[in-house]
Amino acid sequence: MLTVNYDRLGLKPGDRVLDLGCGFGRHAYEVLRRGAAVVACDLGVDELRQVRGVVAAMYLDGEIPETASVGTTAGDATCMPFDDGSFDHVIASEVLEHINDDEGALADLARVLRPGGTLAVTIPARMPERICWALSEDYHAPNTPGGHVRIYRQSELHAKMVAAGLEPVGSHRAHALHSPYWWLRCAVGPDRAVEDSRLVSLYHRLLTWDIVKAPKVTRLTERVLNPVLGKSLVVYATKPAAVKTTQPVKEPSHAVA
């Protein structure tokens, strides 16, 4: 289940990509399939271990082109272990809403992105997220350690991107069918097992079927509903290329005797 549009990201074979907060690797796997090099970065060691296992299976199944490569590393979003300008593209999917110092994280994302590179940040869209917060205090921090610490306005994210030296260039919403699922989860208790509620369990089965089969009817339905109900907001930005300045040529001074 991808949130980022790779065509809008401008991904090409051989490009270098950082997948920050990779989780279990859904975006990193697609980068590999498209023939690019990816570094999957997360604080969760178990998640990184699973990413390595899935990638090994992908290599054995011949899913990864020769131009692709992968690395995994544990890292803090506000102080990443990468050199300046290391990546052509950066993906930070559902990460910033968990970080108290999101401005510091955006500054470090801009640092590791090369001039002229592109960034895709995904966050929970404001309206669906507000409903989740209203339905359950256990959905977000401080009741949930490591949970969401803020609800963004798109204008707020844009302003923080600009302050970090990035230039927002477009956005879209995704995963409209997931919003009602999370509202149901919050209504019955987000910490309860999915199987504890028949309605939640049935909806979970629908989403799993949709992810695996991707039928046209649900793809079309979600495309129509995304602008209103999309659970995720995706914002794309670029890092402006360095501007070369030409120093004016000084005319020689002539001393008067």
N, C-alpha and C positions, 0 to 999 in steps of 0.2 A: 504494500500500500504506500504509494509515493505521494508526498505533499508538494514537492518542488517540481517545477517544469524544467527539464534539462535543456530544452531548446531555448527557453528564455534565459537560462543561465549561460548559454553559449558554450556548452561543453563539447570538446572535440577529442578524438583519440590522441593520446599522448599528453594531454593536459594534466596538471598537478592539482589535486583537489584535497581540501581538508573537510572532513565530516566531523564537526565538533558536537559533542553530546550524541555520539552515534547510536547509543543504546544497543540494540541487537542487530544493527547494521543494514537496515532496509535501504537507506540511501547509498551507502557505500557499495552494496552489491550491484546496484544499477550503474554506478560510476564504472565499476569493473567491466560489466557487460558491454559498456560503450567504449571500452578500450583505453580508458584513462588511468592514471596513477592516483591512488587515494590513500590518505592517512586517516584511519578511524581513531578518534580521540574521545575518551570518556573517563570519568572518575571511577566507574564501576569495573572492577577486575573481572567479575563473572561475565559481564556483557562482552568485554574484549576477548575473553577466552572463547565464548560462543562464536563471535565473529570469525576468529581464526579457524575454528572448526568448520563453519559453513563455507568459508573461502576455500579451504582444502578440498571439500567435497565438490565445489564448483570447478576447481582446476581438474579434478579427476573426471568430471562429466564433460569437460571441454567447453564450458560456458564462458571462459575468460580468454579474450584475444591476447596475442603475443605482446601487443603494445601496452597492456595493462599491468599494474603491479599494486601491491597493498602493503601497508605497514600499520601497526596498532601501537598506541601509546596512551598511558594514563596522563592526564593533564588538567590543570585548573584553567577555566576560561579567561580568568583575569590576568594570568601570567603563564602563557603557553610556552613550551620548550622548543620553539621554532625560531629560525632567523627571520629578520625583516624580509618581506616580499617573497616568502617561500612558495606561495600558492597562486595559481591562475584563478581559482575559484574557491569560495568557502561556502559551506552549508552549515547553518546553525538552526536545527529544527527542534522546536519546542524546548528551548534551552533558557532564553533570557528571562522568562517569567519565573524561573526558579532561583535567579541570582540576585542577591541584594545589591551588589555593585554592578548593575547592568551597563552603566556608562563606562566603567573600567573594562568590562568584557568587550564592548563594541570597539573601544580604543585598541584593544589587543587584536581583535579580528581585523581591524583596518591595518594594523602594523604588519601582520603576517601575509596580507593580501598584496600582490604586486601592483604597482601603478598600472591602470588600465584593466585590472581584473574585476571580476563580478562576484557579488555576495548575495546569497538568498537566506533570509531570516524568516522563520515561521513562528508565530505566537498564537495563543488562543484568541479568536475574534471576540470583540467586546461584548456583544449582546448574548451569545450563548454562554460565555464565561460568567457574566453577571447572574444569569439564572442558576448556574451551578453553585456559585457562592451563596446565593439566597436560599437554595434548597438544603444545603448542608455545610456546616462549619468544619466538618471533617474532610471536606474536599480540598481544602487549602491550608496554608500556614496561618497561624502557628500550631493549630491542632495536628496537622500532618507535617512532621519533620521532613524538610526537603521539598515541600509542596510549593504551590504557586504563591508568590509573595506580592503580586500586583496584577491589576487588570489594565491593559494598555488601551489607550486611544491610538488610532493610526497616526494622528498628528504628533503624539508624544514620541512614538518610535521614530518617525521621520526626523524630528528635531534632534533626537539623540544621535541618530546616524550622521546628520550634518555636522554636529559638534565633534564627532569622531573623525571627520574628514572624508565622509562618504557622501555619495550623491544618489538619493532614491530615484529610480527610473521606472517603476511600475509595481503593480500588486494584483493579487486576485485572492479569492476565497476557495477553500477546499473542504471536502468531507462533510457535506450537509447531512448525510444520513447518520453521522456519528453524534450529532448534537442531541437528538431525542434519546439516544442510548445513554448518554451521560446524564441527562436530566432524570431518566429513570433510575440510574445507579445512585444519584445523589438523593432522590426521593426515598429510596428504600435503605440507604446507607452505603456510601462508597466503599467501606471496608468489608462489607459482607461479600461472601462468595457469590459468584454469578448464579450458581445453581440454587441459591436460597430463595430466589424469586423466579416464578415461572415466566412472568412477563419479560424480565431482564434476560433470562436464559434463552427465550425464544428470539428476542431481538439480537442477542449475541450470535446465535446460530445464523440469522439472516445476514449479519455483517460478515461472518466468516465465509459463508457461501458466496457473498458478493465479491470479497477479496480474491477468493480462489477462482471463481468462474468469470467474474467481470462481465455479466450479461448486459446486452445493449439497453434493456429496459431500466435497470438501475443506474447505468452510466448516464443515460439521458435524463432521468429524474434528478440525479445529483447535479448535473450541469445546470439544470433549470433552477434548482433550489440554492445552489452555492452562494449567489450574491446576497441572499437574505439569511440563510441558516448555516452557511459554511462554518464548521467548527474551528478551522485554522485560517489565519490571515497570513499570506506569503508576501513579503516585500523584497523586491530586488533592488540592488544598489551597485554602483561602480565606484572604484577608487580612481579619481582623476589622475591621468598621467602627469608626470612632472613636466612643468613648463620650462623650456629652456629660454633663458633671457640672454640677450646680446648686449654687452656693455657698449655704450656709445664711445666712439673713437674720439679721444680728446685732441683738439688742435694744439700743435706745439705753441708754447708761449714764447713771445719775442720780447726780450728785454730792451728797453730804450736807453741808450747811453746818454 
